[in-house]
Amino acid sequence: MNINDYPFGLYEKALPAHFSWTERMETAKAAGYSFIEISIDESDERLERLQWDSQKRQEIVALQRETGIRLQNMCLSGHRRYPIGTTDLDIQATGMKLMYDAIDFAVDTGIRVIQLAGYDATVGEESTEVTAANFARNLAVSVEYAAAKGVVLAIENMGVLFMDSVTKAMKYVDAIRSPYLQVYPDIGNLDAMNHMIDSELRAGIGHIVGIHIKDTQEGIVRRIPFGEGRVDFIRAFKTIKSIGYAGPLLVEMWADDRPDTCDEIVQAKRWIEEKMQLAWEL
């Protein structure tokens, strides 16, 4: 597969938070991206998006048609605040409602894949056999709901020990055995948590529906500029090619309202494509 055939997506937070959705989509398109991954994180502001009325949802659908930029994926990291495995039953119930609302939102707005953050316990709560069992049970229920709606859930490897590898995520995929549960590797997180990127990508062969592309340092999974971390991108892309992966690549960056953000997303895509080209030539 030619590198120009890969669909590149952009993480919403790579763009200034004050941008309108029209500005986000037009900026992403001008920079050469084909879709945006919307963020539903743990903040009240982004969680509230799941309560948008039908008119607001229809407006987002219309914007996708007008701009040619899809909201193809959702990054559902709100479960960091409301994990579905916690022993706090109220928080667990809120986490499940968040899951159902996210799936319904995806149906209404055309989102194909919901990337699940692999958190089983709240911040400060110990991850135990109980929280892991709760997570597994509620994940299975969530997959049934998603399957009925035709939405794919995909587990991302995180910067926490509970779900820090594709291998761990695949245990749930293998146990549930549904085409509506897959994996969404993050090569930066793999490196930051001291896992071998090539072997972990191979662990997900046949089940990868997206790959997060970012640079990291050991134990630091956010806000490392491309080229300033330790991820071996050439080796990672060589593996991506060798396993026959032909799906979306998602560029994960954080704007933090810097004035030169729009230039940075253009430069990042070019930098990544250069590494891909070198990998293809090996």
N, C-alpha and C positions, 0 to 999 in steps of 0.2 A: 504494500500500500504506500502511495506517495504521501509525503508529509503534508502536502497541500490538501489532501483529502480528509485530514482529521478535522472534525469540528472543534473549534476552540471556544470555550465558555469563559465568562468573567464573573468572579465572585462579587456580589453586590457591594460589599464593603471596600472594594478597590476604588469605588467612586465616592465623591463627597456625599456625606449624609444629607446635606441640604438640597441636593439635586431632586427635581421632580422625576417621575417615572419616564416622562418623555425625554428629559435630559439624559437620564441613565441609558436608555435604549439607543438614542441617537449617538451618544458618545461612544458606547460600546461598538456600534456598527461602524462608525468612522475609524475606529482603531483596528478593525478587522476581525472582530469577534462575531459569533453567530448566535450566541444565547447568553443569558444572565442567570446565575444561580441566586435566587432570592434567599435572604436570610431571615429566619424566624428564630431569633436567639432568645436569651432569657430576660431581655429588657421588656418592660411594660409596653413600650412604644411598638416594638416589632411583634410581640405576642398579640397585640390588639388587632393586627392585620387579619388574623384568622376570624375576626368578627365583622369584617367588611360585609356590607349588604350586597344584594345581587347587582344593584346598579354599579357600585364601585368595582365589583368583579368583572362585570361586562365591559367597563371602561378599560380595564387592564387587558382584556382579551382584544379589544379593538385596537389598542396601542400596539400590541404585538403584530397585528395584521398591517397596520399603517407603517411601522418602522422596519418590519422584517426581522425583528429580534425577538426570539422566544424567551419565555420564562420556563426553561426546560426542566430545571432541577430546583429543589428546595433544600436548603441546609437547615435542618430542624435541630438546632443546638439548644433549644429551650428546655430540653430534658436534663440539661445540667442543673437547672433550678428545680425541675420537677421530674426526677428520675422514676422510671416505672418499676424499679426493683427495690426502692427504699422500704424500710420497715414502718415508716410513717404513713399510715393508711390514707390520710387526707391528701398528702403530697402525691402519693402513688395514684390516687383517683384523679387528681388534677392532671398528672402526667398522661393518664389514659385519655382523658377528655381532650388534652392537647393533641394527642395522636389522632383521634377521630376527627377533630376539627381540621387538622392539617391535611388529612386525606380528602375530606370534603372540599377544602379549599383548592387542592390540586385538581380535583375533578372539574371544578367550575372555571379554573383559569388555564387549563391545558397542560399543567405540569405533569411530566411523565414519571419522574423519579424523586422520591423523598429520601435524602441522605440522613440516616439516623446516627446521632452521636451515642457512642457506646458507654453510657453512664448507668450504673446500677444503684448507686448510692449518692446521697446528697454530699455536698462539700463538708468535710469534717466527719462524716459518717463512715464507719469501717465497712469495707466490702467483705462480705461473708458468704458462706454457702446459702444462707437464707436470702440475702439480697440477689445473689446470682440465680437462685431458683425462682424468685419473684420476677426477675427480669425475663427469664426464659418463658415462663408461663404467660406473662402479659405480652411478650413479643409474639408468641404464637397466636394469641387472640387478635392482636393488631394486624398480623399478616392475613388472617381470615377476612377481616374487615376490608383491608386494602385489596385483596383478591376480588372480592365482590364488586369493588368499584373500578377495577382494572388499573390500579396504581401500584408501581413497584417500590418496595422499601429496600434500602441498601445500607448495610452497616459500614460505617467508616471506622478505621483503626484510629485510636485517639492517643493523647499524651498521658493516659492513665493506665496503670497495670492491668486493670480489669479487661480492657479491650485495646491493647497496644499493638496488635498484629493482625494481619489478614488470617493467619492460621487460627487465631482465637475466634474471629468473626465467622469463619467457615464452619466451626463446630455447630453454630446455631443454624446456619444454612443447611448443613447436612442433616441435622436433627429434624428440622421443620419440613424440609423437602417440598418446597413450593417455588414455582417460577416467579412468585411475587416477593421473594426474599433473596437478595443478592448481596454483593460486597462492593464497596466504593473505596479502594485503596487511596491513602494519602502517602506519597513517597517521602515527603518531608517528615511526617510523623514517624514513619518507619525508621528513618535514619536517626532522628532525635532520640528515639527509644532504643537505639543500638540493635536494630534488626537489619538483616541483609535484604536489601530491596529486591534483588533478583529472585531469591528463593521465595520471598513472601508474595511477589506478584505471581509466581508460578503456582503457589498454593491456591490462588483464586481463579485459575484458568477455567474458562467456561461460565464464570459467575460474576465477572467484572462488568459493571454498567457505567462506570465513570472513574476517572483517576484525577485526584487533586495534585497539582503541580506547584510546589513551593520549596524554598530553601529554608534550612533550619540549622541550628547548632545542637549539640548534645543537651537534652533537657529543655531546649527553648524552641517552641513550635510556632511562634508568631513573630511577624514584623522583622524578619531577616531578609534584607534585599537580595535579589538573585545575584549569585556570584560571591556573596559575602558569607555564605554558610559552607557546610561540608558535604552537601548532597552531590553524589557523582551522577550528574544528569546524563552524561554520555552513556554510561553503563546502564542507567535506568531505561533510557530510550532504546538502547540495543535490546534489552529484555522485552520491552513492550512490543517491539517489532517481531522478535523471535517467537513470542507466544501467540502471535496473530491477532493481537488486540486492535480493533478498528473503530472503537467507540470514542465518546467525547473526552477531551482533556480540559480540565478546569483550572484556570490560572487563579491562584489564591493570593490576594494581596490586601493590604489595609491602607486606606487613603488617609485617615485621621485628619481630613480637611487641609492637607498640604496644598499649596497653590499650583504645584507642578504635577499633580496626580495624573491628569489626562495624558501628559507626555510620558509618564512612567508606564502606563498600561500599554502604550505603543512599543516602547523600548523593551518591556518585559517579553512581549510576544515575539519580537524579533530575536531577542537573546535566546529564548527557548527554541525557536525554529533553527537557529544556528547550531545549537547543541544536538537537535534532532538530525540535522543534515550530517553532522560529523558522525553520529551513531549509525546512520544509514550507509555511510561510506565504509564502515569497518567490515 
